[in-house]
Amino acid sequence: MTNQNQKETKTTTFQRATYLLGTIFTGIVSYTTLTGDLQTIIHFAGILNEIGFFMMGSFLTLIFAYLTIAE
């Protein structure tokens, strides 16, 4: 028989790991957008599109980082 607390701990650990991987991935995407290295893979139509992409990636990174800590 499994304990209820053990089941919740495994789920919480998996969720935190998922949020941490999301934080790392979106952080890498934001950083490569900021340095301009992503231009070789994704061709943006204009500078405002690139700035918007960076800002949305940065916000997503912050959200994932918050969820990693708060969950």
Backbone torsions as a table, in degrees:
resi	resn	phi	psi	omega
1	MET	NA	131.3	-179.0
2	THR	-93.2	149.8	178.6
3	ASN	-82.4	142.8	-179.4
4	GLN	-61.8	-38.0	-178.6
5	ASN	-67.3	-34.4	178.5
6	GLN	-65.4	-39.5	179.8
7	LYS	-65.2	-42.6	178.9
8	GLU	-66.7	-36.2	-179.7
9	THR	-66.5	-41.0	178.9
10	LYS	-65.0	-41.7	179.2
11	THR	-65.5	-44.0	179.9
12	THR	-64.5	-40.3	178.5
13	THR	-64.1	-42.2	178.2
14	PHE	-64.3	-41.7	179.3
15	GLN	-64.5	-42.7	179.0
16	ARG	-63.9	-39.1	178.1
17	ALA	-65.0	-39.7	178.2
18	THR	-64.8	-43.6	178.1
19	TYR	-65.1	-37.4	179.1
20	LEU	-65.7	-42.5	176.8
21	LEU	-63.4	-38.6	176.0
22	GLY	-63.1	-40.1	178.2
23	THR	-62.6	-45.7	-179.2
24	ILE	-64.6	-46.7	-178.0
25	PHE	-63.0	-49.2	-178.6
26	THR	-69.5	-29.2	175.0
27	GLY	-65.3	-41.2	177.7
28	ILE	-65.1	-42.4	178.9
29	VAL	-63.4	-42.5	179.4
30	SER	-65.0	-42.2	-178.9
31	TYR	-65.6	-43.4	180.0
32	THR	-68.9	-28.8	173.7
33	THR	-68.0	-42.2	-178.7
34	LEU	-64.7	-39.4	-179.2
35	THR	-80.9	-15.6	178.4
36	GLY	93.3	1.4	-179.6
37	ASP	-71.7	-22.3	-178.8
38	LEU	-74.0	-14.8	179.5
39	GLN	-62.4	-24.0	179.3
40	THR	-74.8	-21.8	-178.5
41	ILE	-101.1	-49.3	-179.3
42	ILE	-110.7	122.3	179.0
43	HIS	-97.4	108.6	-178.0
44	PHE	-79.8	148.4	-178.6
45	ALA	-73.7	-25.0	-179.2
46	GLY	-163.8	173.5	-177.9
47	ILE	-68.2	-33.9	179.2
48	LEU	-67.2	-33.6	176.3
49	ASN	-65.1	-39.8	179.0
50	GLU	-67.4	-40.8	178.2
51	ILE	-64.8	-43.2	177.8
52	GLY	-62.9	-41.4	178.0
53	PHE	-62.1	-42.3	177.9
54	PHE	-64.2	-43.4	-178.5
55	MET	-65.6	-43.2	178.8
56	MET	-65.2	-39.3	176.7
57	GLY	-64.5	-38.9	178.5
58	SER	-66.4	-43.0	178.0
59	PHE	-63.2	-40.6	178.4
60	LEU	-64.8	-37.8	176.0
61	THR	-61.9	-43.9	179.2
62	LEU	-65.5	-38.7	179.2
63	ILE	-65.1	-45.8	178.4
64	PHE	-63.7	-38.8	179.0
65	ALA	-64.4	-41.6	177.3
66	TYR	-62.9	-43.8	-180.0
67	LEU	-65.5	-33.1	177.2
68	THR	-63.9	-40.5	-177.8
69	ILE	-80.4	-43.0	-171.1
70	ALA	-79.6	-25.2	-173.9
71	GLU	-67.8	NA	NA
